[in-house]
Amino acid sequence: MKYPYFTLSFISLFLYYFSGGVSATNIEIGIVGGEVHMNGKLTEGACSVSAGSQDMHIDMGQYTTHSFERVGGLSKTGIPFTLRLTDCKSEISESAGITFSGMTDPKEPDAFLVSSAQGGPVGVSGGAGYSGLGLMISDEQGHQLIPGIAPVAFHQIKDSEVALHYLARYRASSRNIYPGPLRSEVWFDIAYP
């Protein structure tokens, strides 16, 4: 494709005019920078978990399938339990709480899984260990603690020992409840604000 002489001349003038009349300019940009040094301190935490709270086994009691009349129905009684923290140092943190984690109910992810078989795989059809129940944990103010989410409320550290009180109860997550030995595995970590 050939361009007429006039078109090429116009393009050359246009480029020359908008480039400031300089055909070639060298610009040097100096690299200006530096380093940032950050310092901190790593501690083990403000508290430790007491020996009696490290591997707890809580008897949730016995229920009948008729105890849960509808989806979302709660067991009539909640089972209280206490986690004890020791060697607390208020100079490291003024408050502490607990984050609970574990497998969640396949139909209600805000509740922990409750299986009705001893270690069997879990399905949502009622076979292979699915109980139709979820396990809820709430703090002493009644706030439900969602699996894997930081606590809603923290307890003030005033002494070297802190007792944190909780309530566990079952909630129906299915219209059908399947009998069997009930089992849940829940882990916890100390959380600081």
C-alpha positions as CSV (number, residue, x, y, z in Angstrom):
1,M,0.0,0.0,0.0
2,K,1.4,3.4,-1.0
3,Y,0.7,6.6,0.8
4,P,0.7,9.9,-1.1
5,Y,3.6,12.2,-0.3
6,F,1.2,14.8,1.3
7,T,-0.1,12.2,3.8
8,L,3.3,11.1,4.9
9,S,4.5,14.8,5.3
10,F,1.4,15.6,7.4
11,I,2.0,12.6,9.7
12,S,5.7,13.6,10.1
13,L,4.8,17.2,10.9
14,F,2.1,16.1,13.3
15,L,4.5,13.8,15.2
16,Y,7.2,16.5,15.3
17,Y,4.8,19.1,16.6
18,F,3.4,17.0,19.4
19,S,6.8,15.6,20.5
20,G,7.9,19.1,21.3
21,G,10.0,19.6,18.2
22,V,12.7,17.3,19.5
23,S,13.4,14.2,17.4
24,A,15.1,12.2,20.2
25,T,15.2,12.8,23.9
26,N,16.9,10.6,26.5
27,I,15.3,10.7,29.9
28,E,16.9,9.1,32.9
29,I,14.9,8.1,35.9
30,G,16.9,7.4,39.0
31,I,15.8,4.6,41.2
32,V,15.0,6.1,44.5
33,G,14.2,3.6,47.3
34,G,15.3,2.1,50.5
35,E,14.5,-0.6,53.0
36,V,12.0,-1.0,55.7
37,H,12.9,-3.0,58.8
38,M,10.2,-4.3,61.0
39,N,10.6,-5.7,64.5
40,G,8.3,-7.6,66.7
41,K,8.0,-10.2,69.4
42,L,6.5,-13.7,69.3
43,T,5.0,-15.1,72.5
44,E,3.4,-18.3,73.2
45,G,0.1,-16.6,74.1
46,A,-1.4,-14.9,77.1
47,C,-2.8,-18.2,78.5
48,S,-2.4,-21.9,78.3
49,V,-5.1,-24.6,78.3
50,S,-5.3,-26.5,81.6
51,A,-4.5,-30.2,81.6
52,G,-8.1,-31.0,82.4
53,S,-9.5,-29.1,79.4
54,Q,-7.1,-30.5,76.8
55,D,-9.0,-33.8,76.1
56,M,-12.5,-33.5,77.4
57,H,-15.2,-36.1,77.0
58,I,-18.7,-34.7,77.5
59,D,-21.7,-37.0,78.1
60,M,-24.5,-35.4,76.1
61,G,-27.2,-37.8,77.5
62,Q,-29.8,-39.9,75.9
63,Y,-32.7,-38.7,73.7
64,T,-35.5,-40.2,71.7
65,T,-36.1,-39.5,68.0
66,H,-39.4,-37.9,69.1
67,S,-37.5,-35.3,71.1
68,F,-37.0,-33.4,67.8
69,E,-40.3,-32.6,66.3
70,R,-39.2,-30.4,63.4
71,V,-36.1,-29.2,61.5
72,G,-34.4,-26.7,63.7
73,G,-35.8,-28.2,66.9
74,L,-33.4,-28.1,69.8
75,S,-32.8,-30.7,72.5
76,K,-34.7,-29.6,75.7
77,T,-31.6,-29.6,77.8
78,G,-28.3,-28.1,77.0
79,I,-25.2,-29.7,78.5
80,P,-22.9,-27.2,80.2
81,F,-19.1,-27.5,80.1
82,T,-16.2,-25.4,81.1
83,L,-12.8,-24.8,79.5
84,R,-10.1,-23.6,81.9
85,L,-7.2,-21.4,80.9
86,T,-4.1,-21.1,83.2
87,D,-0.9,-19.1,83.4
88,C,-2.7,-16.1,82.0
89,K,-0.7,-12.9,81.6
90,S,-2.8,-9.7,81.3
91,E,0.3,-7.8,80.2
92,I,0.2,-9.8,76.9
93,S,-3.5,-9.7,76.3
94,E,-6.4,-8.2,78.3
95,S,-8.9,-10.7,77.1
96,A,-9.3,-14.2,75.6
97,G,-11.9,-16.3,73.9
98,I,-12.3,-19.7,72.2
99,T,-12.7,-20.6,68.5
100,F,-14.3,-24.0,68.0
101,S,-13.7,-25.9,64.8
102,G,-14.5,-29.3,63.3
103,M,-16.6,-31.0,60.6
104,T,-19.9,-29.3,60.1
105,D,-23.3,-30.8,59.5
106,P,-23.8,-31.2,55.7
107,K,-27.2,-29.5,55.8
108,E,-26.4,-26.8,58.4
109,P,-22.8,-25.6,58.2
110,D,-23.3,-23.4,61.3
111,A,-23.6,-26.6,63.5
112,F,-21.0,-29.4,64.1
113,L,-21.5,-32.8,62.6
114,V,-23.1,-35.5,64.7
115,S,-22.7,-39.0,63.4
116,S,-24.8,-42.0,64.6
117,A,-22.2,-44.6,63.8
118,Q,-18.8,-45.3,65.3
119,G,-16.4,-43.7,62.9
120,G,-18.3,-44.6,59.7
121,P,-18.5,-42.4,56.6
122,V,-21.3,-39.8,56.7
123,G,-24.0,-39.3,54.0
124,V,-27.0,-37.1,53.9
125,S,-29.5,-39.9,53.1
126,G,-29.6,-41.4,56.6
127,G,-27.2,-44.2,55.8
128,A,-23.6,-44.6,56.7
129,G,-23.7,-42.6,59.9
130,Y,-25.8,-39.6,59.3
131,S,-27.9,-38.8,62.4
132,G,-30.1,-35.9,61.2
133,L,-28.7,-33.8,64.1
134,G,-26.2,-31.0,64.4
135,L,-24.3,-29.9,67.5
136,M,-24.5,-26.3,68.6
137,I,-22.2,-24.6,71.1
138,S,-23.1,-21.3,72.7
139,D,-21.3,-19.1,75.1
140,E,-22.6,-18.1,78.5
141,Q,-24.3,-15.0,77.0
142,G,-26.3,-17.3,74.6
143,H,-24.3,-16.4,71.5
144,Q,-24.1,-19.4,69.1
145,L,-20.4,-20.1,68.2
146,I,-20.1,-20.8,64.5
147,P,-17.5,-23.4,63.6
148,G,-14.2,-21.9,62.5
149,I,-15.3,-18.3,63.3
150,A,-13.7,-16.1,66.0
151,P,-15.8,-15.8,69.1
152,V,-18.4,-13.0,69.4
153,A,-17.4,-12.1,73.0
154,F,-14.1,-12.2,74.8
155,H,-13.5,-12.7,78.5
156,Q,-11.4,-10.3,80.4
157,I,-8.2,-11.7,81.9
158,K,-8.0,-10.5,85.5
159,D,-6.3,-13.5,87.2
160,S,-3.8,-16.1,86.2
161,E,-6.8,-18.6,85.7
162,V,-9.9,-18.0,83.6
163,A,-12.9,-20.3,83.4
164,L,-14.9,-20.1,80.1
165,H,-18.4,-21.6,80.3
166,Y,-20.3,-23.0,77.3
167,L,-23.5,-24.9,76.5
168,A,-23.8,-27.8,74.0
169,R,-27.1,-29.0,72.6
170,Y,-28.4,-30.9,69.6
171,R,-30.4,-29.3,66.8
172,A,-32.4,-31.3,64.2
173,S,-31.0,-30.7,60.7
174,S,-33.3,-33.1,58.9
175,R,-36.9,-34.2,59.1
176,N,-35.7,-37.7,59.8
177,I,-33.6,-38.5,62.8
178,Y,-31.7,-41.8,62.8
179,P,-31.0,-43.5,66.1
180,G,-27.6,-44.8,67.2
181,P,-24.7,-43.8,69.4
182,L,-24.1,-40.1,68.8
183,R,-20.6,-38.8,68.3
184,S,-19.0,-35.4,67.5
185,E,-15.4,-34.2,67.4
186,V,-14.8,-30.6,68.1
187,W,-11.4,-28.8,68.4
188,F,-10.7,-25.5,70.0
189,D,-8.1,-22.8,70.0
190,I,-7.5,-19.8,72.3
191,A,-8.4,-16.6,70.4
192,Y,-7.2,-13.1,71.3
193,P,-8.9,-9.9,70.0
